Amino acid sequence: MDAARGGGGSPRGALRAVRHVLHATDPGLVRLVGAAHTVGAICLALAVLWALGFATPFLVAAGSSALVWSMVLTGPREAEQAVTHALGLPAALLSATAAVLLAPYPVVSGAVFVALLFVTVYVRRYGPRGTALGMNAFQMYFVMQFVPLPADRLPQLWAALAVAFACGALVRFVLLRTSPDRSFVRLRRSVRACLYDAADALAALAGGDGGSARERYRADRITPLRRRLRRLHTCALMLQDSVEACAVPEVAARVRTRMTETDVRAERLVVMLLRAGQDAGTSTEDFAHHLHLPGPGTCTGGAAAGAESLAARLRALPETPARGGTPAPPPVSAEPVSAVADAHQALTDFEQAAAGLREAFRWFPGTRTEPAEAPAPQASPATPAAPPAAEPPAFAPPPPPPEPGGLRRPTTRAAVQVACGAALATVGGQLISTDHWYWAVLACWMVFFNTSSTGEIALKGSRRVTGTFLGALVGLFVASALAGHPWPAFVLTLICVFGMAYTAALSYTAATFFITLMIALLSDLLGSYTDGLLLVRIAETAFGVLCGVVAAVVVLPRATGQRTDALLADALRALADAVTATARRLASPIADPSPDGPVRAAHTADRRVEELARSLTPLVHPVAPHRSRRRTSLYVQGLLETCAYHARVLAVEAGRGAPGSWSGSPARVLLEERARTLAVRLEELAEGRVDGQLSPAGGAPGAGTPTPDEARVLMHLRRMDDDVGAIAEALPRAVRRPWDRAAPAGRPGRQPP
């Protein structure tokens, strides 16, 4: 494995090992590239302005503009980013000019500041472009509060901002250009790195590093494996998001299907290994619950030889992602079917899926070898396998209700809350410090950014205060130690900028820590650092967060439960769509001719479940006050993740055969019945029309005996239906009445975490 990664003792091997770690921990190097864009734009802008002889205030204004603009400029395509970049300069110039001209009138300037905050949050409804332009305008107005300039210096300020935007465009679109093809190549390398790591962990679990079974199956061994599977799943979702922009539809469909299949097979392989571990007398029920294991395995004995051969195959598995080759078939044994035999078959399926993914990757830029022939488009046959009258009836759930308008609209509500909180922070911040009151306003505004409920705002505010305190504590010593040494302080400032940009999407506490440390270093460079500056920073931040939380609670409040209810309904509808897409693909070649329709639907369901999990963070936090609510929220979240897993499996099974492969099957009636019932149940849950009970499942007499492939599809539909029933039992207590009782124990093998 070390040889495959290049992790030898040579500098080149060490570099390859570092690159492997970066690809595995940062899918697609998104955070690294974003941080490089930010630091590159700042350095280039400062270098050009310094060479042109601009004074320090203009350097600060230009550097701040490059910092924020590089972080907020997003978009699915380069052309859209270029248009947004062109619109960003006029917005920055207008905002900075207004700040300079209104500086002699504090009351008017403060009122405009609050109004600008309202507009900044309000324009989030227009997507990434509205968010970027609003944040850019606010940032320039904010920067000019602590970089005062006379009105006659406006032309120089305009020139400095123009240089900053030009340097940002040069870095983003020329020097560090990120095209869809390059992004996909980096994601492909991240997938390969994640496959390596998962293979390493699987080999260790099966005995690759020695030790007894109980030693190998300890929780501290299983938890890293679970983390690596989560990284692989994240890479799979990101790759499916990006593949459309850099491939023809047929190739994109093939990659999406193969990536989903590899993700599913890896997860199933872990489940089968855990069952084999139970065969060895270990206890892995809790982890098995999170990996969609229906219950403790009922394994037969006498499989020692099979276990040894399984361990040998798994020890060779880390070489498979790099070298490929023909997967080894599972050993033939006269022993009864056991968990070890199931693990052999799961390993073979995983190797075949990885080989298919490598084959699909060869059609993209950056690949040296090409397959023998291109994948043919999967079109619907000219003559349907069944007459139109025999097509399955449409049982897709109705579309979700339209988004509310007026003050009930999320962006409008948040804008009003921000304006009220900022007005309070402006007044209170002036009482704390007349020179740094804007820190309170900034803290109040930031807790509303990318949050949608009171719980999220409170949690983000606590993280901001924690990061500010830690940054001030470290900044006190660093600024004193580097006093009188401008170049080391400048280099460390750039390191802080990089750290802030790199960790912003990973940990808000870490990002705030780097921001506070950067402020201490900048103040030292500008000659305005005092011993009490960082204490004022902590006080202003804490007060601004408090103003934001008060505004969220008092002004048009939206409880966390309301937010999670809405996202839960979206996730349930997406799961219903995934089940419907699979049934249509299998039963009728006319209803869904797309070769990857079920995979797309399952991908959407995954994203909805992830969004719900993020919104549940305040409820499942270790310090959450309602313990029963925390348990039941975790319980429902685990069941939804299980349903999303079954949806992915069903999508993969639907993509393995031709459209309408069940058209002439006797089991088609049973497929339609189960899929229709499951879709109806999910819709009932989404609309809140149940209180622990669902519509009866019904029956399908005379369905015939299904084939093994058909039985597998029906089994996953049945298990998904069981999970939906468990969600229905838990929902009234988990979401609508969290103060009643704890979640039910669930059916056997589904214990809440």
Secondary structure, DSSP 4 states (H G I P E B T S, - for coil): -HHHHT-SSSHHHHHHHHHHHHHHHSGGGHHHHHHHHHHHHHHHHHHHHHHTT--HHHHHHHHHHHHHHHHH---SSHHHHHHHHHHHHHHHHHHHHHHHHHTT-HHHHHHHHHHHHHHHHHGGGGHHHHHHHHHHHHHHHHHHHHS---GGGHHHHHHHHHHHHHHHHHIIIIIT---HHHHHHHHHHHHHHHHHHHHHHHHHHTTTT---HHHHTSHHHHHHHHHHHHHHHHHHHHHHHHGGGGS-HHHHHHHHHHHHHHHHHHHHHHHHHHHHHHHTT---HHHHHHTT--S-----S--HHHHHHHHHHHHTGGGHHHH--PPPPPPP-SSPP-HHHHHHHHHHHHHHHHHHHHHHHTTSTT-S---SSPPPP-PPPSS-SS-GGGSPPP-PPPPPPPPP-GGGSHHHHHHHHHHHHHHHHHHHHHHH-SSSTHHHHHHHHHTTTT--SHHHHHHHHHHHHHHHHHHHHHHHHHHHHTTT-HHHHHHHHHHHHHHHHHHTTT-HHHHHHHHHHHHHHHHHHHT---TTHHHHHHHHHHHHHHHHHHHHHHSS---HHHHHHHHHHHHHHHHHHHHHHHHHHHH-TTT---TTHHHHHHHHHHHHHHHHHHHTHHHHSTT-S-HHHHHHHHHHHHHHHHHHHHHHHHHHHHHHS-TTTTTT-TTHHHHHHHHHHHHHHHHHHHHT--SS--------TT--PPPHHHHHHHHHHHHHHHHHHHHHHHHIIIII-TTS-PPP--STT----
